[in-house]
Amino acid sequence: MRLDNLGLPAIMRMLEGFGIISHRTHSLMGEVCKERNNIVHELQHPDLIDENRARQTIEKAIECLRELGAP
């Protein structure tokens, strides 16, 4: 099986299973994905996007990236 054929949930489970990310980061990644999908669907109505919620999601995403080794 090729890595690029896996969905994000499977990749996240692998990262946690190999000890590359913590369970907390795995959970944060799930929250970021869910919120990202909500925001993308609300882009048709930008006035519905909660800027505070979007900012919190970005901060969670940055935390996840840092655990993966991003500067």
Phi and psi in degrees as GROMACS dihedral restraints (atoms count N, CA, C in turn):
[ dihedral_restraints ]
;  ai    aj    ak    al  type     phi  dphi    fc
    3     4     5     6     1   -90.1    20    10
    4     5     6     7     1   144.8    20    10
    6     7     8     9     1   -61.3    20    10
    7     8     9    10     1   -36.7    20    10
    9    10    11    12     1   -73.1    20    10
   10    11    12    13     1    -6.9    20    10
   12    13    14    15     1   -91.8    20    10
   13    14    15    16     1    -8.7    20    10
   15    16    17    18     1   -84.2    20    10
   16    17    18    19     1   147.4    20    10
   18    19    20    21     1   -81.8    20    10
   19    20    21    22     1   167.7    20    10
   21    22    23    24     1   -58.5    20    10
   22    23    24    25     1   -43.6    20    10
   24    25    26    27     1   -57.9    20    10
   25    26    27    28     1   -39.5    20    10
   27    28    29    30     1   -67.7    20    10
   28    29    30    31     1   -40.9    20    10
   30    31    32    33     1   -64.2    20    10
   31    32    33    34     1   -42.0    20    10
   33    34    35    36     1   -62.1    20    10
   34    35    36    37     1   -41.5    20    10
   36    37    38    39     1   -63.5    20    10
   37    38    39    40     1   -39.7    20    10
   39    40    41    42     1   -64.6    20    10
   40    41    42    43     1   -44.7    20    10
   42    43    44    45     1   -59.0    20    10
   43    44    45    46     1   -42.8    20    10
   45    46    47    48     1   -69.4    20    10
   46    47    48    49     1   -43.5    20    10
   48    49    50    51     1   -60.5    20    10
   49    50    51    52     1   -35.2    20    10
   51    52    53    54     1   -84.8    20    10
   52    53    54    55     1    -0.9    20    10
   54    55    56    57     1    77.7    20    10
   55    56    57    58     1    16.8    20    10
   57    58    59    60     1   -78.5    20    10
   58    59    60    61     1   -33.8    20    10
   60    61    62    63     1  -127.2    20    10
   61    62    63    64     1   157.8    20    10
   63    64    65    66     1   -83.3    20    10
   64    65    66    67     1   167.7    20    10
   66    67    68    69     1   -61.9    20    10
   67    68    69    70     1   -37.8    20    10
   69    70    71    72     1   -60.3    20    10
   70    71    72    73     1   -45.3    20    10
   72    73    74    75     1   -65.9    20    10
   73    74    75    76     1   -37.7    20    10
   75    76    77    78     1   -57.8    20    10
   76    77    78    79     1   -44.4    20    10
   78    79    80    81     1   -65.3    20    10
   79    80    81    82     1   -43.0    20    10
   81    82    83    84     1   -61.2    20    10
   82    83    84    85     1   -40.9    20    10
   84    85    86    87     1   -60.7    20    10
   85    86    87    88     1   -40.9    20    10
   87    88    89    90     1   -61.2    20    10
   88    89    90    91     1   -42.6    20    10
   90    91    92    93     1   -63.9    20    10
   91    92    93    94     1   -43.0    20    10
   93    94    95    96     1   -62.1    20    10
   94    95    96    97     1   -44.0    20    10
   96    97    98    99     1   -62.2    20    10
   97    98    99   100     1   -45.3    20    10
   99   100   101   102     1   -62.7    20    10
  100   101   102   103     1   -46.1    20    10
  102   103   104   105     1   -67.0    20    10
  103   104   105   106     1   -38.1    20    10
  105   106   107   108     1   -59.6    20    10
  106   107   108   109     1   -44.1    20    10
  108   109   110   111     1   -63.3    20    10
  109   110   111   112     1   -40.6    20    10
  111   112   113   114     1   -61.7    20    10
  112   113   114   115     1   -45.4    20    10
  114   115   116   117     1   -64.9    20    10
  115   116   117   118     1   -43.3    20    10
  117   118   119   120     1   -59.6    20    10
  118   119   120   121     1   -41.8    20    10
  120   121   122   123     1   -71.7    20    10
  121   122   123   124     1   -23.9    20    10
  123   124   125   126     1   -85.8    20    10
  124   125   126   127     1    -7.0    20    10
  126   127   128   129     1   -60.6    20    10
  127   128   129   130     1   -23.3    20    10
  129   130   131   132     1   -67.3    20    10
  130   131   132   133     1   -21.4    20    10
  132   133   134   135     1  -131.8    20    10
  133   134   135   136     1    74.4    20    10
  135   136   137   138     1   -57.2    20    10
  136   137   138   139     1   -24.9    20    10
  138   139   140   141     1   -67.8    20    10
  139   140   141   142     1   -13.8    20    10
  141   142   143   144     1   -89.1    20    10
  142   143   144   145     1   -10.1    20    10
  144   145   146   147     1   -76.3    20    10
  145   146   147   148     1   124.9    20    10
  147   148   149   150     1   -83.8    20    10
  148   149   150   151     1   110.2    20    10
  150   151   152   153     1   -61.2    20    10
  151   152   153   154     1   -37.4    20    10
  153   154   155   156     1   -62.7    20    10
  154   155   156   157     1   -44.9    20    10
  156   157   158   159     1   -63.2    20    10
  157   158   159   160     1   -41.4    20    10
  159   160   161   162     1   -64.3    20    10
  160   161   162   163     1   -42.3    20    10
  162   163   164   165     1   -62.4    20    10
  163   164   165   166     1   -43.3    20    10
  165   166   167   168     1   -62.3    20    10
  166   167   168   169     1   -38.9    20    10
  168   169   170   171     1   -65.0    20    10
  169   170   171   172     1   -41.2    20    10
  171   172   173   174     1   -63.6    20    10
  172   173   174   175     1   -41.5    20    10
  174   175   176   177     1   -63.3    20    10
  175   176   177   178     1   -39.4    20    10
  177   178   179   180     1   -64.3    20    10
  178   179   180   181     1   -42.0    20    10
  180   181   182   183     1   -63.1    20    10
  181   182   183   184     1   -41.3    20    10
  183   184   185   186     1   -63.2    20    10
  184   185   186   187     1   -41.4    20    10
  186   187   188   189     1   -60.2    20    10
  187   188   189   190     1   -41.9    20    10
  189   190   191   192     1   -63.7    20    10
  190   191   192   193     1   -45.1    20    10
  192   193   194   195     1   -62.0    20    10
  193   194   195   196     1   -38.6    20    10
  195   196   197   198     1   -63.2    20    10
  196   197   198   199     1   -39.7    20    10
  198   199   200   201     1   -66.0    20    10
  199   200   201   202     1   -27.7    20    10
  201   202   203   204     1   -82.0    20    10
  202   203   204   205     1    -1.5    20    10
  204   205   206   207     1   102.4    20    10
  205   206   207   208     1     5.1    20    10
  207   208   209   210     1   -72.9    20    10
  208   209   210   211     1   144.2    20    10
